Amino acid sequence: MENQRLTAAIEAILFTMGDSVEITQLAAALEVEAEKIQDLLKEMKQRYEEEDRGIRILELENACQLCTKTEYYDYLIRIAKQPKKYALTEVLLETLSIVAYKQPVTRLEIEKIRGVKCDHAVNKLVEYGLIEEVGRLDAPGRPLLFGTTEDFLRSFGVSSTEDLPRMSPEQIEDFKEEAEEEIQQKIHKK
């Protein structure tokens, strides 16, 4: 199959699926190597940018998705119902950060870092689709392991958790100090 036809087929599949599609699935469906799919996706991505199209190719770890460019959301909202907005409180953001940087991670590990129970925060983040169960720890009780989702990557505009900003040792130390102060305040209130 020639490149133009392969590109059209990729576009049709991504448009129809409406969600992310793994590169290996595209390669199998189109009977070509995964590297060929990746090359064509790069060309498509570049062409969409050059032509100032309303859509873009979003690359996720081992998958891709056809998405609307954010600058056109205002027009979409006029037609479509506005999506439900979630409130990411400080507690949820802290918990989400721990999962993002330490994944896969158990509830107990999150609680050790935060110094407080995290059941509500973890349940909310699962409900929001930002984290998910990714397995079980091979330890007594086989506790659940949590990791981030593709929705997390989309929401934060990154292709992979490797693209997340790294914290400096000073920032980590500041975070620990804040957590310790918070714990001390809670102890003194009792």
PyMOL commands that set and color helices and strands:
alter all, ss='L'
color gray80, all
select helices_A, chain A and resi 3-17+23-30+34-50+70-79+90-102+107-114+119-127+150-155+161-163+169-189
alter helices_A, ss='H'
color red, helices_A
select strands_A, chain A and resi 21-22+55-60+63-68+131-136+144-148
alter strands_A, ss='S'
color yellow, strands_A
deselect
rebuild
show_as cartoon
